[in-house]
Amino acid sequence: MRQASTNFRAAAITFTVLLISACGSCSSKPAPPAPIDQVELPPAVQLAPAANSDTTEGIIRYLEERVKKDPEDFIAYNKLNGYYLQRARESGDVKYFELAERAARASLKVVADEMNTGGLAG
């Protein structure tokens, strides 16, 4: 019984020491953020076009070319699905719904639905 009490005390002391040392490193102040004009944005953010029907059509053409060159690019298929749906909303043309479904199915052929939530959602 006395051994269990000693083991418990040792474990409690060890836990307390670890907690104090972990909290000690948390109390230091983080470096202030860089001014916005000095922040370098990733290329995808810098090149993001404004959304309109001409832009959507251009992105669709780009993604169609991309999947022709690399038929296993499931991410491009998933994006293509989304842009087909966007184009259907913009134009009211129901053919884009069928194209969106084809893109989602092509994506799921490349990567199974367990690992491809974008294709599964499409």
Residue pairs with C-beta under 8 A, 6 or more apart in sequence:
49 55
49 58
49 59
51 86
53 87
53 90
53 91
56 83
56 86
56 87
56 90
57 87
59 79
59 83
60 80
60 83
60 84
60 87
63 76
63 79
63 80
63 83
64 80
66 73
66 76
67 73
67 76
67 77
67 80
67 103
67 106
70 76
71 106
71 110
72 110
73 110
74 106
74 107
74 110
74 111
74 116
74 118
74 119
75 118
77 103
77 104
77 106
77 107
77 110
77 119
78 103
78 104
78 107
78 116
78 118
78 119
78 122
80 100
80 103
81 100
81 101
81 103
81 104
81 107
81 118
81 119
81 122
82 100
82 122
84 96
84 97
84 99
84 100
84 103
85 96
85 97
85 100
87 93
87 96
88 94
88 96
88 97
88 100
100 122
101 122
103 122
104 119
104 120
104 121
104 122
105 119
107 116
107 118
107 119
107 122
108 116
108 119
108 120
110 116
110 119
111 119
113 119
113 120
